[in-house]
Amino acid sequence: MIKRLLNYKKHLALAVLAIGSYNSLQAQCLGLTCSPNITVTAATGTCGAVVNYSAPAVTGTCLASTSSTFAFTGAAQSFTVPAGVNSITIETWGAQGGANWVNNTNFGGYAKGTFTVTPGEVLAIYVGGQPTTGIVGGFNGGGNGEAAGKGGGGGTDVRRGGTTYNDRIIVAGGGGGAGYWSSLHVVGGQGGGLVGTDGYRDPNYATNPGGQGATQTASGYGTCSTFSVTAMAGGFGFGGSPSGCGCEGYGGGGGWYGGAGSGNCRGGGGGSGYLLPTATNTMFATGTRTGNGQVVLTYGVPPTATLTAGLPSGSGFPVGTTVQTYSVADSFSNTATCSFSITVIDAETPTVTCPGNVTQCISVPVSSIAPVSSFDNCSSPTITYSLSGVTSGTGTANASGTSFNVGVTNVTYIATDASGNVGTCTFSVTISACTGIEAIAPLSGVKIYPNPNNGEFVVNLGTYNSNMTLEVYNVLGEKVVSEKITSETTQVKLNNKASGTYIVKIMQDNQMIYKSSIIKQ
């Protein structure tokens, strides 16, 4: 009892280990490989780029199997290899030969093989037909019969790269025509997986030979009054037919090579089968199919990867890095993911347009010198400025309101976008020393009258600002008058002052904006 319990525990442990190994293998049988990382430059004038990329490749050995079945239609059919499918197992059944007795055994052959294929390629499918009326042979190579005989069954094949007999990669032979004559079984040869069998009339081929079955290299001979008649032979892809042989005539089955036909109430030979030498997992069987032929394609279909983050191929990607993530799950509950990045680089330089050069002779804050315009393909650039020359410094936005030193100052506006691209423009501001006793800048339109005068005169500004002050100085530089300007016209009195020349200044925000001279008589 103890020994039996130990054995049970041992077997249980082995079973658990085996299940664990199976699950481990299952977990490794699904793979997903994404495209490499992609880097592109944004198109000129835009803030992105259209990017096409390859779909991720799904790999694995635990693919769900599916099949496509092709029945007889009497015409060529086609099959397009699905995406991700690189191997297909093809099974073919040749058609039974024509039969006028329920117990005829002239069945079609069977061939099976696995082939390497390319996704997207087209395979041509030819499913053989069994003759059902008259003497006409079956579709795809069955030979005709004559009189009360029957035609041979059509071979079944799959063609690759073309539609000729030479393009066939797998063939199952059709059965030769068969019947019942004078209480005797007219035996049709069976279609081959490889070699078709001979047709005859009971009791056997040795005493009543009919059409020979086809081999991998030839059709064989038929019977027409005499044995071994080459005229009854079929050929590459088609069965032979009797002609004027008397009694009942039966056609040979189609196939790689067709079986020979036969007259004299003897059955036609079966067609041979074929498999491309590079096929694997091959299998053949002779005489397995009743009625029409058939083709079954079996293949593993990889699951389709799903985009779970990012944008589909062909989308417009923004500047920066977009992470693309794909995932896939198979019917065994295995999952896999992969990611890659698409980076769009903004290499376009922003532009900034400067105002024209500025010249004035009064060192007061200079206004209205902001950039004329600025542009960037992605967003408004950040504007800064730098001053060089007799005035130095830096700032943001624009340099309007800056007080410049006498001389030439270069003002450079700098446009910087979010990607670090930089564009610039430069203009100059020139402040010159005022020349002459009268200099009007930037204030213009000022009138002082009368001049000369007797100590009383009027200052007409032509404009007015509440921050203005009027100052009068004598030749010694002494300030003799200082008053707030309250209107456009101001009357000044120097009645108690000595005769001579005086300097009139108009100040604004502690900066001189006008200077002139008057004479008191």
QUIDANOR-V633722 format. One record per residue. N is the residue number from 1. RES is the residue in one small letter. PSI is psi in radians with two decimals (999 if undefined). Layout:
BEGIN
n={N/N}
res={RES/RES}
psi={PSI/PSI}
END
This chain:
BEGIN
n={1/2/3/4/5/6/7/8/9/10/11/12/13/14/15/16/17/18/19/20/21/22/23/24/25/26/27/28/29/30/31/32/33/34/35/36/37/38/39/40/41/42/43/44/45/46/47/48/49/50/51/52/53/54/55/56/57/58/59/60/61/62/63/64/65/66/67/68/69/70/71/72/73/74/75/76/77/78/79/80/81/82/83/84/85/86/87/88/89/90/91/92/93/94/95/96/97/98/99/100/101/102/103/104/105/106/107/108/109/110/111/112/113/114/115/116/117/118/119/120/121/122/123/124/125/126/127/128/129/130/131/132/133/134/135/136/137/138/139/140/141/142/143/144/145/146/147/148/149/150/151/152/153/154/155/156/157/158/159/160/161/162/163/164/165/166/167/168/169/170/171/172/173/174/175/176/177/178/179/180/181/182/183/184/185/186/187/188/189/190/191/192/193/194/195/196/197/198/199/200/201/202/203/204/205/206/207/208/209/210/211/212/213/214/215/216/217/218/219/220/221/222/223/224/225/226/227/228/229/230/231/232/233/234/235/236/237/238/239/240/241/242/243/244/245/246/247/248/249/250/251/252/253/254/255/256/257/258/259/260/261/262/263/264/265/266/267/268/269/270/271/272/273/274/275/276/277/278/279/280/281/282/283/284/285/286/287/288/289/290/291/292/293/294/295/296/297/298/299/300/301/302/303/304/305/306/307/308/309/310/311/312/313/314/315/316/317/318/319/320/321/322/323/324/325/326/327/328/329/330/331/332/333/334/335/336/337/338/339/340/341/342/343/344/345/346/347/348/349/350/351/352/353/354/355/356/357/358/359/360/361/362/363/364/365/366/367/368/369/370/371/372/373/374/375/376/377/378/379/380/381/382/383/384/385/386/387/388/389/390/391/392/393/394/395/396/397/398/399/400/401/402/403/404/405/406/407/408/409/410/411/412/413/414/415/416/417/418/419/420/421/422/423/424/425/426/427/428/429/430/431/432/433/434/435/436/437/438/439/440/441/442/443/444/445/446/447/448/449/450/451/452/453/454/455/456/457/458/459/460/461/462/463/464/465/466/467/468/469/470/471/472/473/474/475/476/477/478/479/480/481/482/483/484/485/486/487/488/489/490/491/492/493/494/495/496/497/498/499/500/501/502/503/504/505/506/507/508/509/510/511/512/513/514/515/516/517/518/519/520/521}
res={m/i/k/r/l/l/n/y/k/k/h/l/a/l/a/v/l/a/i/g/s/y/n/s/l/q/a/q/c/l/g/l/t/c/s/p/n/i/t/v/t/a/a/t/g/t/c/g/a/v/v/n/y/s/a/p/a/v/t/g/t/c/l/a/s/t/s/s/t/f/a/f/t/g/a/a/q/s/f/t/v/p/a/g/v/n/s/i/t/i/e/t/w/g/a/q/g/g/a/n/w/v/n/n/t/n/f/g/g/y/a/k/g/t/f/t/v/t/p/g/e/v/l/a/i/y/v/g/g/q/p/t/t/g/i/v/g/g/f/n/g/g/g/n/g/e/a/a/g/k/g/g/g/g/g/t/d/v/r/r/g/g/t/t/y/n/d/r/i/i/v/a/g/g/g/g/g/a/g/y/w/s/s/l/h/v/v/g/g/q/g/g/g/l/v/g/t/d/g/y/r/d/p/n/y/a/t/n/p/g/g/q/g/a/t/q/t/a/s/g/y/g/t/c/s/t/f/s/v/t/a/m/a/g/g/f/g/f/g/g/s/p/s/g/c/g/c/e/g/y/g/g/g/g/g/w/y/g/g/a/g/s/g/n/c/r/g/g/g/g/g/s/g/y/l/l/p/t/a/t/n/t/m/f/a/t/g/t/r/t/g/n/g/q/v/v/l/t/y/g/v/p/p/t/a/t/l/t/a/g/l/p/s/g/s/g/f/p/v/g/t/t/v/q/t/y/s/v/a/d/s/f/s/n/t/a/t/c/s/f/s/i/t/v/i/d/a/e/t/p/t/v/t/c/p/g/n/v/t/q/c/i/s/v/p/v/s/s/i/a/p/v/s/s/f/d/n/c/s/s/p/t/i/t/y/s/l/s/g/v/t/s/g/t/g/t/a/n/a/s/g/t/s/f/n/v/g/v/t/n/v/t/y/i/a/t/d/a/s/g/n/v/g/t/c/t/f/s/v/t/i/s/a/c/t/g/i/e/a/i/a/p/l/s/g/v/k/i/y/p/n/p/n/n/g/e/f/v/v/n/l/g/t/y/n/s/n/m/t/l/e/v/y/n/v/l/g/e/k/v/v/s/e/k/i/t/s/e/t/t/q/v/k/l/n/n/k/a/s/g/t/y/i/v/k/i/m/q/d/n/q/m/i/y/k/s/s/i/i/k/q}
psi={-0.80/-0.74/-0.73/-0.66/-0.70/-0.73/-0.69/-0.78/-0.64/-0.82/-0.65/-0.75/-0.72/-0.67/-0.76/-0.74/-0.72/-0.74/-0.73/-0.74/-0.70/-0.81/-0.65/-0.74/-0.71/-0.70/-0.37/0.02/0.14/2.23/2.70/2.12/2.08/2.89/2.66/2.86/2.55/2.36/2.21/2.88/2.41/2.52/2.57/2.30/0.02/2.88/0.79/-3.01/2.51/2.20/2.24/2.40/2.82/2.48/2.57/2.59/2.18/2.22/2.77/2.85/-0.16/0.93/2.46/2.29/2.42/2.90/2.69/2.21/2.33/2.09/3.01/2.29/-0.23/0.16/2.88/2.53/3.01/2.77/2.22/2.19/2.17/2.80/2.42/-0.08/2.13/-0.07/2.36/2.35/2.18/2.23/2.29/2.46/2.17/2.82/2.63/2.54/2.89/2.48/2.25/0.34/2.43/-0.41/0.16/2.50/0.49/1.11/2.77/2.75/-3.14/2.37/2.47/2.49/2.78/2.33/2.52/2.28/3.01/2.25/2.34/-0.31/2.72/2.23/2.40/2.26/2.18/1.88/2.11/2.61/2.61/2.26/2.36/-0.39/2.55/-2.72/0.01/2.33/2.80/2.70/2.42/0.90/-0.04/2.31/2.65/2.66/-2.98/2.83/-2.22/0.17/-3.04/2.66/2.88/2.75/2.63/2.53/2.83/2.31/2.90/2.33/2.56/2.29/0.05/-3.06/0.32/2.93/-0.55/-0.26/0.04/2.36/-0.29/2.41/2.39/2.23/2.58/2.72/2.64/2.80/2.55/2.83/-2.75/2.08/2.23/0.87/0.29/2.51/2.08/1.87/2.10/2.47/2.59/2.52/2.53/2.61/-0.71/-1.14/2.31/2.71/2.89/2.63/2.68/-3.06/2.46/2.50/-0.40/3.02/-0.59/-0.62/-0.49/1.18/2.52/-2.40/2.40/2.61/2.63/2.69/-2.95/-0.23/-0.16/2.96/-0.67/-3.00/2.79/-3.09/2.27/1.57/-0.79/2.89/2.88/0.90/2.02/-0.42/-0.33/-0.11/2.64/-2.61/-2.90/1.76/-0.15/2.62/2.73/2.89/2.45/2.84/1.93/0.63/-0.17/2.89/-2.40/2.44/2.52/2.38/2.71/2.70/2.59/2.87/-2.85/-0.96/2.46/2.62/2.77/2.57/2.99/2.46/-2.78/0.62/0.75/2.55/2.69/2.72/2.71/2.58/2.76/2.81/-3.14/2.60/2.33/2.34/-0.47/-0.07/2.60/2.99/0.82/2.68/2.47/2.63/2.49/2.34/1.07/-0.24/2.23/2.64/-2.64/2.84/-3.03/2.66/2.33/2.18/2.22/2.32/2.70/2.15/2.05/2.51/2.79/2.31/2.53/2.34/2.05/-0.26/2.44/-2.79/2.61/2.74/2.45/-0.01/2.87/2.00/2.41/2.88/2.40/-2.85/2.19/2.18/2.15/2.21/2.28/2.64/2.76/2.57/2.44/-3.13/-0.13/0.20/0.27/2.56/2.72/2.60/2.76/2.74/2.70/2.93/2.58/2.01/2.16/2.13/2.29/1.87/0.16/2.28/2.27/2.80/2.61/2.38/2.19/2.76/3.06/2.91/2.57/2.36/2.27/2.85/0.00/2.21/1.39/2.87/2.28/2.22/2.97/0.77/0.54/2.78/2.50/-0.72/2.87/2.67/2.52/2.60/-0.35/-0.83/3.03/2.24/2.79/2.28/2.25/2.98/2.77/2.54/2.37/2.70/-2.36/-0.30/2.38/2.78/3.09/2.88/3.14/2.87/-1.55/2.90/0.12/2.41/0.01/2.42/2.11/2.55/2.81/2.26/-2.84/2.22/2.26/2.21/2.11/2.09/2.41/2.09/2.13/2.20/3.12/-0.35/0.06/0.09/2.50/2.33/2.59/2.83/2.75/2.47/3.02/2.59/2.07/2.12/2.02/2.68/2.34/2.37/2.54/2.87/-0.44/2.22/2.14/1.77/2.18/0.00/2.30/2.85/0.18/2.37/2.31/2.18/2.66/2.79/1.93/2.94/3.08/0.25/-0.18/2.28/2.90/2.39/1.96/1.98/-0.50/-0.25/2.98/2.42/2.29/-0.18/0.14/2.54/2.44/2.24/2.47/2.32/2.54/-3.12/-0.29/0.00/0.20/2.36/2.10/-0.35/2.41/2.00/2.63/2.35/2.19/-0.06/3.11/-0.44/2.21/2.31/2.30/2.43/2.22/0.63/-0.59/0.22/2.73/2.71/2.68/-2.89/2.38/2.66/2.19/2.20/2.49/2.15/2.56/2.11/0.78/0.28/2.35/2.20/-0.09/2.52/2.33/3.00/2.65/2.86/2.16/2.22/999}
END
